[in-house]
Amino acid sequence: MSHLKLNQVSFRYKEQSSWLLKHVSFEVESGSSVSLLGPSGSGKSTLFYLLGGMYTPDDGEIMLDNMPLSKSGMVGYMPQDSSLFPWMTVKENILLGYKLGNKKKTFSLGNWLDRAGLTEIADSYPHQLSGGMKQRVSFLRVLAGGHSLICLDEPFASLDALTRSKMQKWLASLMNADQTLLLITHQIEEAVLLTDHIYLFPNLLEGRPIEIRNPFPKMERFQVRKTPVFWEFVQQMEQQLKQQT
């Protein structure tokens, strides 16, 4: 389980005078799923770079299970691009995540390949895969790392609408209760389908986000998606986000 806490986190690149993040504070409870919604350039991806240990805050602190998050490899991270190694097969790319991750947790490659529908292409290379298959492999590589906190940065942004819808259902079916999910997305609908809490950030990602609790039970979201009440909630959130930017 992973409890994440950001306390007054500020960051800017050394060659820039303007802050990308300034006094950002929020918490993500263990086992919960949270999406970050805000306009492009509001610092959401930069926040993930800090969580991944690629940069350190200029001020404030990031705590994971009450310990300072001070190095890379403490969280699982999946970028927008699948970032698979082209010279490795599907199974080799996935197993790399296990080799570099937390080996205290077991990972059954055969079981996960089967659940992901990738068994028949386990020996294929990335250039032989569709966009949806590449994202499945990339996500399994993150799971193989054994991290309790998983950060997904617009993982389905490059996919067509039909494939994206299928991948959303697939992801929802794979997430375990003991995993904490942090999702960046520009789609309000996707945030409602996949996460328990939605955080709305102002334009400069400054201060505390507005937290909205998802009113729809996790097991019912894809069914409720077909009803007017779902889309009314999505529209309400869209209006609230516009008011904050």
C-alpha positions in Angstrom: 0.0 0.0 0.0 1.2 3.5 -0.8 0.1 6.7 0.9 1.4 9.8 -1.1 1.6 13.3 0.5 2.8 16.5 -1.2 3.5 19.4 1.2 4.1 22.9 -0.3 6.0 21.5 -3.2 7.6 24.1 -5.6 9.7 23.5 -8.7 11.2 25.4 -11.6 13.9 24.6 -14.1 17.2 26.3 -13.4 17.2 28.2 -16.7 13.7 29.5 -16.1 12.5 32.2 -13.8 8.8 31.2 -13.6 7.6 28.4 -11.4 6.1 25.3 -12.9 4.8 24.2 -9.5 4.3 26.5 -6.5 3.3 25.5 -3.0 1.4 22.4 -4.2 -0.2 20.3 -1.5 -2.4 17.2 -1.7 -2.7 13.6 -0.5 -3.5 10.3 -2.2 -4.7 7.6 0.3 -3.4 4.1 0.0 -5.4 1.9 -2.4 -7.3 4.8 -3.9 -7.3 6.1 -7.5 -6.9 9.8 -8.3 -6.9 11.6 -11.7 -5.4 15.0 -12.3 -7.3 17.3 -14.6 -6.0 20.7 -15.8 -5.0 22.5 -19.0 -1.8 21.8 -20.9 1.2 23.5 -19.3 -0.2 23.4 -15.8 2.6 21.3 -14.5 1.0 17.8 -14.3 3.7 15.9 -16.2 6.4 17.9 -14.2 4.8 16.6 -11.1 5.2 13.0 -12.4 8.9 13.7 -13.1 9.3 14.7 -9.4 7.5 11.5 -8.3 9.7 9.5 -10.6 12.8 10.9 -9.0 14.0 12.6 -12.2 14.0 16.0 -10.5 13.9 17.1 -6.9 11.6 19.9 -5.5 13.1 23.3 -5.0 11.0 23.6 -1.9 8.5 21.4 0.1 8.5 17.7 0.5 7.1 14.6 -1.1 6.4 11.7 1.2 5.6 8.1 0.3 4.4 6.0 3.3 5.8 8.6 5.6 9.3 8.4 4.1 10.8 11.1 1.8 10.6 10.2 -1.8 14.2 10.9 -2.7 15.3 8.7 -5.5 14.1 7.1 -8.8 12.5 3.7 -8.9 10.2 4.1 -5.9 7.0 4.4 -8.1 5.8 2.8 -11.3 5.6 5.3 -14.2 4.0 4.9 -17.6 4.4 7.8 -20.0 2.2 8.8 -23.0 4.5 7.0 -25.4 4.8 3.3 -24.7 8.7 3.7 -24.7 9.3 0.0 -25.4 12.8 -1.1 -26.3 12.6 -2.0 -30.0 15.3 -4.7 -29.8 13.4 -6.5 -27.1 10.5 -8.9 -27.5 7.2 -8.3 -25.7 8.1 -10.7 -22.8 11.6 -9.2 -22.6 10.3 -5.7 -22.3 7.9 -6.8 -19.5 10.5 -8.8 -17.6 12.8 -5.7 -17.7 10.3 -4.0 -15.4 10.6 -6.9 -13.0 14.4 -6.9 -13.0 14.5 -3.2 -12.3 11.6 -3.2 -9.8 10.7 -4.5 -6.4 11.5 -8.2 -6.5 9.8 -8.7 -3.1 6.6 -9.0 -5.0 6.0 -12.0 -7.3 5.1 -11.5 -10.9 3.8 -14.4 -13.0 4.6 -13.5 -16.6 2.5 -16.3 -18.2 -0.5 -15.3 -16.1 -0.3 -11.6 -17.0 0.3 -12.3 -20.7 -2.8 -14.4 -20.7 -4.9 -11.7 -18.8 -3.7 -9.1 -21.3 -4.4 -11.2 -24.3 -0.7 -11.1 -25.3 0.3 -14.7 -25.0 0.4 -15.4 -28.8 2.7 -12.3 -29.4 5.0 -12.8 -26.5 8.0 -13.3 -28.8 7.0 -10.4 -31.2 8.9 -7.0 -31.3 7.3 -3.6 -30.7 7.3 -2.7 -34.4 5.0 -5.6 -35.0 2.3 -4.4 -32.5 -0.7 -2.2 -32.8 -0.9 1.0 -30.6 -3.2 -0.7 -28.2 -0.9 -3.8 -27.8 2.1 -1.5 -27.2 0.2 0.2 -24.4 -0.7 -3.1 -22.9 2.9 -4.2 -22.9 4.0 -0.9 -21.4 1.4 -1.2 -18.6 2.4 -4.8 -17.8 6.0 -3.6 -17.6 4.9 -1.1 -15.0 3.0 -3.8 -13.1 6.0 -6.2 -13.2 8.0 -3.6 -11.2 5.9 -4.4 -8.2 5.3 -0.8 -7.1 2.3 -0.1 -5.0 2.0 3.5 -6.5 1.5 3.6 -10.3 1.6 6.9 -12.2 0.0 6.9 -15.7 0.6 10.0 -17.8 -2.2 10.1 -20.5 -1.6 6.4 -21.3 -4.3 6.3 -24.0 -4.0 9.7 -25.6 -2.5 8.4 -28.9 -5.1 5.7 -29.4 -8.3 6.0 -31.6 -11.6 6.3 -29.8 -12.6 2.7 -30.1 -9.3 1.3 -28.9 -9.1 3.8 -26.1 -12.5 2.7 -24.8 -11.4 -1.0 -24.9 -8.2 -0.1 -23.1 -10.1 1.8 -20.4 -12.1 -1.2 -19.6 -9.0 -3.4 -19.7 -7.2 -1.2 -17.3 -10.1 -1.0 -14.9 -10.2 -4.8 -14.8 -6.5 -5.2 -13.9 -6.1 -2.7 -11.0 -5.9 -4.4 -7.6 -7.3 -3.0 -4.4 -3.7 -2.8 -2.9 -2.5 -0.5 -5.7 -2.6 3.3 -5.6 -3.2 4.9 -9.0 -2.4 8.4 -10.1 -3.7 9.3 -13.6 -3.1 12.3 -15.8 -5.8 12.7 -18.4 -7.4 15.5 -20.4 -10.6 13.5 -20.7 -13.1 14.2 -17.9 -15.0 11.1 -19.0 -11.9 9.0 -18.6 -11.3 10.4 -15.2 -14.8 9.5 -14.0 -14.5 6.0 -15.5 -11.2 5.1 -14.0 -10.7 6.9 -10.7 -12.4 7.4 -7.3 -11.3 11.0 -6.9 -10.8 13.8 -9.4 -8.4 16.7 -8.6 -9.0 19.9 -10.6 -5.9 22.1 -10.9 -5.8 25.8 -11.7 -3.7 27.1 -14.6 -0.4 27.3 -12.8 -1.0 24.3 -10.6 -0.6 26.5 -7.5 -1.8 25.6 -4.0 -4.4 22.9 -3.3 -6.4 21.3 -6.1 -10.2 21.1 -5.9 -11.1 17.6 -5.0 -14.3 15.9 -6.3 -15.3 12.5 -5.2 -16.6 10.2 -7.9 -20.3 9.5 -7.1 -20.5 6.3 -9.2 -19.4 3.0 -7.7 -16.3 1.5 -9.3 -18.1 -1.7 -10.5 -21.0 0.3 -12.2 -19.2 3.1 -14.0 -19.1 1.6 -17.5 -22.8 0.8 -17.2 -23.7 4.2 -15.8 -21.8 5.7 -18.7 -24.8 5.0 -20.9 -27.1 7.1 -18.8 -27.9 10.9 -18.8 -26.8 11.3 -15.1 -23.3 10.3 -16.0 -23.0 12.9 -18.8 -24.6 15.5 -16.6 -21.9 15.0 -14.0 -19.2 15.2 -16.7 -20.6 18.5 -17.9 -20.7 19.9 -14.4 -17.1 19.0 -14.0 -16.2 20.6 -17.3 -17.9 23.8 -16.3 -16.1 23.8 -12.9 -12.8 23.3 -14.6 -13.4 26.2 -17.0 -14.2 28.5 -14.0 -10.8 27.6 -12.5 -8.7 28.4 -15.6 
